[in-house]
Protein backbone atom coordinates (compact mmCIF):
# COMPACT_ATOMS: atom_id res chain seq x y z
CA UNK A 1 0.00 0.00 0.00
CA UNK A 2 1.20 3.51 -0.72
CA UNK A 3 2.14 5.17 2.56
CA UNK A 4 1.40 8.62 1.18
CA UNK A 5 -2.19 7.52 0.66
CA UNK A 6 -2.54 6.55 4.31
CA UNK A 7 -1.13 9.90 5.44
CA UNK A 8 -3.60 11.65 3.17
CA UNK A 9 -6.52 9.73 4.61
CA UNK A 10 -5.56 10.51 8.19
CA UNK A 11 -4.22 14.01 7.85
CA UNK A 12 -5.04 16.40 5.08
CA UNK A 13 -8.75 15.73 4.75
CA UNK A 14 -9.23 16.03 8.51
CA UNK A 15 -7.87 19.57 8.85
CA UNK A 16 -11.10 21.23 7.80
CA UNK A 17 -13.00 23.53 10.17
CA UNK A 18 -16.12 24.03 8.05
CA UNK A 19 -18.46 22.95 10.81
CA UNK A 20 -22.22 23.23 10.48
CA UNK A 21 -24.05 26.24 11.98
CA UNK A 22 -25.84 23.89 14.39
CA UNK A 23 -22.48 22.74 15.82
CA UNK A 24 -21.39 26.34 16.21
CA UNK A 25 -24.59 26.97 18.20
CA UNK A 26 -23.81 23.96 20.39
CA UNK A 27 -20.31 25.33 21.05
CA UNK A 28 -21.86 28.61 22.21
CA UNK A 29 -24.35 26.76 24.43
CA UNK A 30 -21.55 24.67 25.95
CA UNK A 31 -19.48 27.76 26.73
CA UNK A 32 -22.52 29.37 28.37
CA UNK A 33 -23.14 26.23 30.43
CA UNK A 34 -19.49 26.07 31.47
CA UNK A 35 -19.57 29.68 32.69
CA UNK A 36 -22.83 29.10 34.60
CA UNK A 37 -21.48 25.96 36.30
CA UNK A 38 -18.18 27.71 37.09
CA UNK A 39 -20.06 30.58 38.72
CA UNK A 40 -22.07 28.13 40.82
CA UNK A 41 -18.89 26.27 41.80
CA UNK A 42 -17.05 29.47 42.77
CA UNK A 43 -20.04 30.80 44.70
CA UNK A 44 -20.08 27.80 47.00
CA UNK A 45 -16.30 27.71 47.19
CA UNK A 46 -16.22 31.30 48.45
CA UNK A 47 -19.08 30.58 50.85
CA UNK A 48 -17.07 27.64 52.23
CA UNK A 49 -14.04 29.85 52.74
CA UNK A 50 -16.15 32.54 54.44
CA UNK A 51 -17.76 29.95 56.72
CA UNK A 52 -14.34 28.55 57.63
CA UNK A 53 -13.05 31.96 58.70
CA UNK A 54 -16.29 32.63 60.59
CA UNK A 55 -15.81 29.42 62.58
CA UNK A 56 -12.16 30.31 63.16
CA UNK A 57 -13.13 33.79 64.39
CA UNK A 58 -15.73 32.37 66.80
CA UNK A 59 -13.24 29.85 68.21
CA UNK A 60 -10.62 32.55 68.70
CA UNK A 61 -13.19 34.80 70.35
CA UNK A 62 -14.40 32.07 72.71
CA UNK A 63 -10.82 31.20 73.56
CA UNK A 64 -10.27 34.82 74.64
CA UNK A 65 -13.37 34.96 76.83
CA UNK A 66 -12.53 34.51 80.49
CA UNK A 67 -14.58 31.57 81.70
CA UNK A 68 -14.77 32.53 85.39
CA UNK A 69 -18.35 31.45 86.02
CA UNK A 70 -20.21 28.19 85.41
CA UNK A 71 -22.74 30.08 83.25
CA UNK A 72 -20.08 31.25 80.79
CA UNK A 73 -18.57 27.76 80.62
CA UNK A 74 -21.99 26.25 79.85
CA UNK A 75 -22.67 28.97 77.25
CA UNK A 76 -19.34 28.28 75.50
CA UNK A 77 -19.98 24.55 75.51
CA UNK A 78 -23.51 24.90 74.12
CA UNK A 79 -22.30 27.41 71.52
CA UNK A 80 -19.70 24.98 70.19
CA UNK A 81 -22.14 22.06 70.44
CA UNK A 82 -24.77 23.90 68.37
CA UNK A 83 -22.63 25.87 65.93
CA UNK A 84 -20.23 23.10 64.94
CA UNK A 85 -22.90 20.75 63.47
CA UNK A 86 -24.52 23.72 61.69
CA UNK A 87 -21.27 24.77 60.08
CA UNK A 88 -20.40 21.14 59.26
CA UNK A 89 -23.74 20.66 57.48
CA UNK A 90 -23.14 23.92 55.63
CA UNK A 91 -19.66 22.79 54.56
CA UNK A 92 -21.06 19.50 53.27
CA UNK A 93 -23.82 21.34 51.42
CA UNK A 94 -21.28 23.60 49.72
CA UNK A 95 -19.11 20.60 48.78
CA UNK A 96 -22.15 18.82 47.37
CA UNK A 97 -23.15 21.87 45.33
CA UNK A 98 -19.63 22.18 43.90
CA UNK A 99 -19.65 18.52 42.90
CA UNK A 100 -23.11 18.93 41.37
CA UNK A 101 -21.85 21.86 39.26
CA UNK A 102 -18.93 19.73 37.99
CA UNK A 103 -21.20 16.78 37.15
CA UNK A 104 -23.75 19.03 35.48
CA UNK A 105 -21.14 20.47 33.12
CA UNK A 106 -19.53 17.08 32.47
CA UNK A 107 -22.88 15.61 31.40
CA UNK A 108 -23.72 18.63 29.24
CA UNK A 109 -20.31 18.46 27.57
CA UNK A 110 -20.64 14.79 26.65
CA UNK A 111 -24.36 14.58 25.90
CA UNK A 112 -24.59 17.84 23.95
CA UNK A 113 -21.20 18.99 22.66
CA UNK A 114 -19.54 15.62 21.96
CA UNK A 115 -22.72 14.12 20.49
CA UNK A 116 -23.16 17.15 18.20
CA UNK A 117 -19.51 16.88 17.12
CA UNK A 118 -19.98 13.22 16.14
CA UNK A 119 -23.31 13.85 14.40
CA UNK A 120 -21.69 16.67 12.44
CA UNK A 121 -19.48 14.00 10.87
CA UNK A 122 -22.33 11.61 10.18
CA UNK A 123 -25.86 12.07 11.44
CA UNK A 124 -26.39 8.30 11.47
CA UNK A 125 -23.63 7.62 14.00
CA UNK A 126 -24.83 6.78 17.51
CA UNK A 127 -22.94 7.96 20.58
CA UNK A 128 -23.25 6.35 24.02
CA UNK A 129 -21.19 8.44 26.48
CA UNK A 130 -21.47 6.17 29.52
CA UNK A 131 -21.29 2.69 28.00
CA UNK A 132 -18.73 0.84 25.93
CA UNK A 133 -17.29 -2.59 25.28
CA UNK A 134 -18.52 -5.24 27.70
CA UNK A 135 -15.85 -6.47 30.10
CA UNK A 136 -16.61 -10.16 29.45
CA UNK A 137 -16.10 -9.55 25.73
CA UNK A 138 -12.77 -7.81 26.32
CA UNK A 139 -11.54 -10.54 28.65
CA UNK A 140 -12.12 -13.23 25.99
CA UNK A 141 -8.98 -12.17 24.14
CA UNK A 142 -6.45 -11.31 26.85
CA UNK A 143 -4.36 -9.28 24.41
CA UNK A 144 -2.83 -7.61 27.44
CA UNK A 145 -2.45 -8.95 30.95
CA UNK A 146 -5.64 -9.59 32.88
CA UNK A 147 -7.16 -6.60 34.65
CA UNK A 148 -10.60 -5.21 35.32
CA UNK A 149 -11.63 -2.55 32.81
CA UNK A 150 -13.91 0.42 32.40
CA UNK A 151 -15.29 1.27 28.97
CA UNK A 152 -17.20 4.31 27.76
CA UNK A 153 -17.69 6.74 24.86
CA UNK A 154 -19.01 4.11 22.46
CA UNK A 155 -19.61 5.20 18.86
CA UNK A 156 -21.61 2.83 16.66
CA UNK A 157 -22.66 2.97 13.05
CA UNK A 158 -21.42 2.07 9.59
CA UNK A 159 -18.37 3.24 7.66
CA UNK A 160 -17.77 2.29 4.03
CA UNK A 161 -20.54 -0.29 4.36
CA UNK A 162 -18.96 -1.97 7.42
CA UNK A 163 -20.83 -1.95 10.71
CA UNK A 164 -18.53 -0.95 13.54
CA UNK A 165 -18.37 -0.12 17.22
CA UNK A 166 -15.60 2.05 18.68
CA UNK A 167 -15.10 2.25 22.46
CA UNK A 168 -12.58 3.66 24.86
CA UNK A 169 -11.25 1.00 27.24
CA UNK A 170 -9.21 1.68 30.36
CA UNK A 171 -7.84 -0.70 32.96
CA UNK A 172 -9.13 0.02 36.44
CA UNK A 173 -6.85 1.81 38.86
CA UNK A 174 -4.87 -0.51 41.06
CA UNK A 175 -4.40 -0.12 44.80
CA UNK A 176 -0.97 0.15 46.36
CA UNK A 177 -0.03 -0.04 50.00
CA UNK A 178 1.28 3.02 51.78
CA UNK A 179 4.62 2.80 53.53
CA UNK A 180 7.24 4.99 55.17
CA UNK A 181 10.01 2.58 54.22
CA UNK A 182 12.08 4.22 51.40
CA UNK A 183 13.07 0.89 49.87
CA UNK A 184 9.51 -0.42 49.74
CA UNK A 185 8.30 2.95 48.45
CA UNK A 186 10.84 2.78 45.61
CA UNK A 187 9.70 -0.76 44.74
CA UNK A 188 6.07 0.36 44.75
CA UNK A 189 6.94 3.28 42.47
CA UNK A 190 8.57 0.90 39.99
CA UNK A 191 5.48 -1.32 40.14
CA UNK A 192 3.22 1.67 39.43
CA UNK A 193 5.20 2.53 36.30
CA UNK A 194 5.19 -1.14 35.28
CA UNK A 195 1.42 -1.44 35.76
CA UNK A 196 0.76 1.74 33.79
CA UNK A 197 2.82 0.37 30.92
CA UNK A 198 1.42 -3.16 30.93
CA UNK A 199 -2.29 -2.43 31.43
CA UNK A 200 -4.45 -1.72 28.38
CA UNK A 201 -5.42 1.91 27.91
CA UNK A 202 -6.76 2.91 24.52
CA UNK A 203 -9.48 2.18 21.97
CA UNK A 204 -11.08 -0.99 20.62
CA UNK A 205 -12.59 -0.95 17.13
CA UNK A 206 -14.97 -3.84 16.39
CA UNK A 207 -15.90 -4.47 12.74
CA UNK A 208 -18.57 -6.84 11.46
CA UNK A 209 -17.20 -9.04 8.67
CA UNK A 210 -18.80 -10.94 5.84
CA UNK A 211 -16.15 -13.65 6.15
CA UNK A 212 -17.12 -16.71 8.17
CA UNK A 213 -14.83 -17.62 11.08
CA UNK A 214 -15.01 -20.78 13.15
CA UNK A 215 -12.01 -20.27 15.42
CA UNK A 216 -9.90 -17.47 16.81
CA UNK A 217 -6.94 -15.89 15.02
CA UNK A 218 -4.87 -13.46 17.08
CA UNK A 219 -2.31 -11.02 15.70
CA UNK A 220 -0.33 -9.48 18.56
CA UNK A 221 2.04 -6.56 18.41
CA UNK A 222 5.61 -7.29 19.40
CA UNK A 223 5.51 -4.46 21.91
CA UNK A 224 6.77 -5.68 25.31
CA UNK A 225 3.38 -4.96 26.93
CA UNK A 226 1.52 -7.35 24.59
CA UNK A 227 0.75 -10.76 26.02
CA UNK A 228 2.52 -13.89 24.74
CA UNK A 229 -0.01 -16.69 24.18
CA UNK A 230 2.19 -19.72 23.62
CA UNK A 231 3.00 -21.58 20.42
CA UNK A 232 2.79 -19.14 17.55
CA UNK A 233 1.80 -19.69 13.95
CA UNK A 234 4.52 -18.96 11.39
CA UNK A 235 3.40 -16.99 8.34
CA UNK A 236 5.26 -16.80 5.05
CA UNK A 237 5.73 -13.03 5.29
CA UNK A 238 9.02 -12.62 7.19
CA UNK A 239 8.62 -8.85 7.51
CA UNK A 240 5.15 -9.29 8.99
CA UNK A 241 6.45 -11.78 11.56
CA UNK A 242 9.09 -9.24 12.53
CA UNK A 243 6.32 -6.83 13.61
CA UNK A 244 3.67 -9.25 14.88
CA UNK A 245 3.10 -12.65 16.49
CA UNK A 246 0.26 -14.84 15.21
CA UNK A 247 -1.70 -17.42 17.20
CA UNK A 248 -4.56 -19.42 15.72
CA UNK A 249 -6.98 -22.22 16.59
CA UNK A 250 -7.18 -23.18 12.93
CA UNK A 251 -4.02 -22.82 10.82
CA UNK A 252 -5.93 -23.09 7.55
CA UNK A 253 -8.39 -20.38 8.59
CA UNK A 254 -5.52 -18.16 9.72
CA UNK A 255 -4.04 -18.23 6.23
CA UNK A 256 -7.46 -17.60 4.73
CA UNK A 257 -7.91 -14.47 6.88
CA UNK A 258 -4.32 -13.21 6.88
CA UNK A 259 -3.80 -12.84 3.17
CA UNK A 260 -0.50 -11.35 1.93
CA UNK A 261 -2.32 -8.13 1.01
CA UNK A 262 -3.93 -7.86 4.47
CA UNK A 263 -0.61 -8.47 6.25
CA UNK A 264 1.08 -5.80 4.14
CA UNK A 265 -1.65 -3.28 4.94
CA UNK A 266 -1.46 -4.11 8.67
CA UNK A 267 2.31 -3.61 8.58
CA UNK A 268 1.84 -0.28 6.80
CA UNK A 269 -0.55 0.94 9.50
CA UNK A 270 1.86 -0.24 12.17
CA UNK A 271 4.66 1.80 10.62
CA UNK A 272 2.52 4.89 10.09
CA UNK A 273 1.18 4.88 13.68
CA UNK A 274 4.46 3.97 15.36
CA UNK A 275 4.73 5.97 18.56
CA UNK A 276 0.98 6.75 18.64
CA UNK A 277 -0.36 3.35 19.69
CA UNK A 278 0.46 -0.35 19.43
CA UNK A 279 -1.80 -2.37 17.16
CA UNK A 280 -3.14 -5.89 17.72
CA UNK A 281 -6.00 -7.69 15.98
CA UNK A 282 -8.32 -10.64 16.61
CA UNK A 283 -10.59 -12.47 14.14
CA UNK A 284 -13.41 -14.15 16.05
CA UNK A 285 -17.18 -14.65 15.76
CA UNK A 286 -17.24 -13.09 12.26
CA UNK A 287 -15.75 -9.91 13.65
CA UNK A 288 -12.41 -8.17 13.50
CA UNK A 289 -11.29 -6.60 16.78
CA UNK A 290 -8.58 -3.96 16.51
CA UNK A 291 -6.90 -3.09 19.81
CA UNK A 292 -5.22 0.31 19.75
CA UNK A 293 -3.25 0.39 22.99
CA UNK A 294 -2.10 3.91 23.79
CA UNK A 295 -4.62 5.69 21.56
CA UNK A 296 -5.65 9.09 22.95
CA UNK A 297 -8.40 9.37 25.53
CA UNK A 298 -10.99 11.56 23.82
CA UNK A 299 -14.04 13.44 25.10
CA UNK A 300 -12.78 13.97 28.66
CA UNK A 301 -13.11 17.37 30.31
CA UNK A 302 -13.27 19.18 33.63
CA UNK A 303 -15.20 22.26 34.67
CA UNK A 304 -12.10 24.46 34.45
CA UNK A 305 -10.49 22.53 31.61
CA UNK A 306 -10.18 23.41 27.95
CA UNK A 307 -13.40 25.07 26.79
CA UNK A 308 -15.45 23.76 23.87
CA UNK A 309 -14.56 25.26 20.50
CA UNK A 310 -14.75 24.58 16.79
CA UNK A 311 -11.04 23.75 16.84
CA UNK A 312 -11.55 21.17 19.60
CA UNK A 313 -14.48 19.63 17.71
CA UNK A 314 -12.25 19.40 14.63
CA UNK A 315 -9.56 17.62 16.67
CA UNK A 316 -12.11 15.10 17.90
CA UNK A 317 -13.37 14.48 14.37
CA UNK A 318 -9.80 14.09 13.12
CA UNK A 319 -9.05 11.37 15.67
CA UNK A 320 -12.30 9.53 14.97
CA UNK A 321 -11.77 9.63 11.21
CA UNK A 322 -8.19 8.49 11.64
CA UNK A 323 -9.33 5.38 13.51
CA UNK A 324 -12.20 4.68 11.11
CA UNK A 325 -9.82 5.03 8.17
CA UNK A 326 -8.33 1.70 9.31
CA UNK A 327 -11.45 0.11 7.80
CA UNK A 328 -10.59 1.64 4.43
CA UNK A 329 -6.87 0.97 4.73
CA UNK A 330 -7.40 -2.71 5.57
CA UNK A 331 -9.96 -2.92 2.73
CA UNK A 332 -12.44 -4.75 4.95
CA UNK A 333 -15.13 -4.09 2.37
CA UNK A 334 -13.47 -6.56 0.00
N, C-alpha and C positions, 0 to 999 in steps of 0.2 A: 504494500500500500504506500502511496505517496505521502511522506510525512508532512509536506506543505499543506496537503489537503486537510489533514487532521487539525493542524494549527489554524487553518482558515475556519473550519467548523466551530472551533472552540474559542476563537478570539475575535476576529474582525467583525463577524456578523452579530456579535453580542455587545458591541460597544455603543449601540444606539441608545438614545435617550428620548425617543419620540413616543412617550407614554400617552395613553388616552386621557382625555379631559376628566373622565370619571376617576382615574387613579390620582390625578393631581388634586381633585377634590378630597379624596380619601387622605392624602398626605396632609392637607390643611386640617382636616378633622382630627387626625392623629396628633398633630402638633398642638392643637387646641386642647385635646384631652390630656396630653402630657403636661401642659402648663397648669391645667385645672387640678390634676392629681398632685403635682409638685407643690402647688399652693396649699392644698389640704395637708400634705405631708409636713410642710414647713410650719404651718399653723400649729399643729399638735406638737411638733418638735419644740417650738418656742414656748408653748404652754407648759411642756414638761420641764424645760429649763427654768421657767419662772416659778413653777411649783417647787422645784428642788431648792431654789434659793429662799423661797418663802419658808419651807420647812427648816432650812439651815438657820435662817434668821430667828425663828421661833425657839429653836433649841439653844441658840446662843443667848437669847434673851432670858429664857427660863434658867439657864445656867448661871446668869448674873443676878437673878433674884435671890435675895437672902431668905432662905427657908427657916425662919426662926419660930414659926408657930405651926401646930398640927394642921390648921386650916389651909395654910399656903402649901404645905407638903401634899395634902390631899388634892388641892386644886391643880398643882403641877402634874401629879400622877394621872388625874382624870383627863387633863388637857392632852397629855401624850397618848393616853389610852384611846381617846376619841379621835384626835386629829390624825394619828398615824394611819389607822385603817382608811380614813377618808382620803388622805393623800395617796396611799398605796392603790386604792381603787381608781383614783384619778390617773395615776401613772399608768396603770394597766389599760385604762380606757384610751389614753393617748397613744400608747404603743399599738393597741389594736387598730386604732384609726389610721396610724401610719402604715401598718401592714396592709390594711384594706385599700389604701390609696395605691400602694405598689401593685397589689394583685389586680385592682381595677384597670390600671394602665397596661399591665402585662397581658391581660385578657383582650383588651381593646386592640392592642398592637398585633396580636396573633390573629384574632378572629376578624378584624377589619382590614388592617394594613397589609398583613402578609397574604391573606386570602385574596384581596384585591390585586396584589402584585402578581400572584400566580394566575388568576383569572385574566389578567391583562395579556398574559402569554397565550393562553388558550382557555376560553370560557368553559370548555368541557372538562377541564381538570378538576378533580375533587381534592380538597385539602382538609385533613383531620389533625388539628394542632395538638391534641392530647393523646392520641393513639398512634401505634406504629406496628412494627413487626412483632408477632407473638413470641414470647420467650421460648416456648416449647419448640417452635419452628426453628429459631436460631440455634438452639442447643442440639438439634439433629446433626449439625455439620461439624461442630467443634473445630472450625478453622483456626481459632485461637484458643488459648487455654480456657478451661471452664471457669465461668464467673456468672453471677447473676447480672441481668441487664435491665436497662430502661430504654424504651423506644417511644418516639413521638414524631410529630411533624411529618405525617404520612401524606404523600401525594400520589394519587391514583388516576389512571386514565389510559390513553392510547397515544403512542408516538410512532409514526411511520407504519401504522397498521398493527403494531405490537402492543398488546395490553401489558401494562407495567404497574409496579408499586415501588415507590422510593421512600425509605424511612431512615431517620437518624437513629443510631443505636449506640448506647453508651454503657460501659460496664459500671455496675454500682460501686460507690465509694467503699473502700475497705477500712476496717478499724484497726488501729495500731495502739499498742499499749504505751502509756506515758511512763517515763523514767527519768531519774536524775543522774543515772550512771552515764558518763560521757561515751564509754565504749558501746554500750547497748544503744544509746541514742544514735550513734554513728551507723551502727548496723541497721537500725530501723530506717534511717534516712536512705541508705542504699536500697533497702527493700521497697521503699516508697517509689524511688525512681525506677526500680525494676518492674514493679507492678504497673506503673503508668505506661511503661514501654510495652509490656507484654499484653495488657488487657486491650480488648477491641474498643475502638472509639472512632466512629466514622459513619458511613452510609452503606445501606444495603439496597441494591437495585434488583428487583425480581421481575423477570420477563416471562410471559407465557409463550411457549413454543409450539409449533405445529409438529415438530419431530417427536416421535414416540420414544420414551425411555423406560426401561424396565429396571435398571439398577441405579447406581450412584457413581458418577465420575467427578473426581475432585482435582482441581488444578490449583496448587498452592504456591504462592510467592516464595522465593528463596530468602525473603527477609528473615532475620533471626527470630522475630516475634511470631512467625507463622508456625503452626503446630506440625510436627512430623508424625505421619499416620502409621508408618510401618513399611512394608515392602512396596516399592513404587513401580509403576509401569513405565517401561522405556519406550519413548516415541522415536521415530526416525529422524526428526528434526533436532539436530545436535544443539543448534543455537537456542531453540525453544527450551530444551532441557537444562540449558545453562541458566535460564531465568526462572524456570518453574519446576515443580515436582508434580507428578501425576499419579493418582491412586484411583483404581477402578474396580468395581465388582465384576464387570464384564469387559474383558479385554477387547472383544470384537466391537462392542458398542462404543467403547472409548475411541477406537479408531474411526468409527462411523461419525461420532460427534466432533472429534478433534481433527478436522481435515487440515491438510497443509495450509490452505488459505486462511482458515480460522486461526491457526496457531501463529501465522505471520502477523495477522491483524492484532492478536492479543499481545504479541511481542512489541508491535509498534506503539500500542497504547501504553504499555509498560515503560517504554523509553520516553515517550512524550510526557508522561505524568511522573517521571522519576523525581523524587523529592516532595511531591504533593501528597501522594498516598500510595500504599502498597496494594496491589490488585491480586485477588484470588477469585476463583470461579467454581461453581458446583452445578452439574447437570443432574436433576432429580425431579421425579414426578412431573415430567413434561414442562419443566421450568428451568430457566437459567438464573442462578443467583450470583450476582457480582458483589463481592465484599470489598469495599473501598476503605481500608483501614488508614485513618489519618486524614480523611476528607474533612473539610471545614464544617464547623457546627453553625448552621445557619439559623436565622429567625429568633435568636436569643436577644434579649434586651433587659435593661433595668430602667427604673424611673428617671434616673439622672444620667443614663447612658446616651449613646449617639441618637439624635433625633431622627425621625422618619424624614425621608427626602426622595426626590426622583432619582438622585444618584445612587442612594442605597437600594432602592427598588431595582434599579438597573443591575447592580452588583448581584443581588439575589437571583435575578433572571439569568444572568450570565453563568452563575454556578449551576443552576438547574439545567440550563441548556447544555452546558459542558458535560454533565453526567448523562443526560439523555442522548447526547450525540454518540455515546458508546453503542447504542442500538444501531445507529447508522453505520458506524465504523466497523462493527463486527458483522454487519450485513445479516442481521437476524431475520430480516424479511425474506431472505432467499430460502 
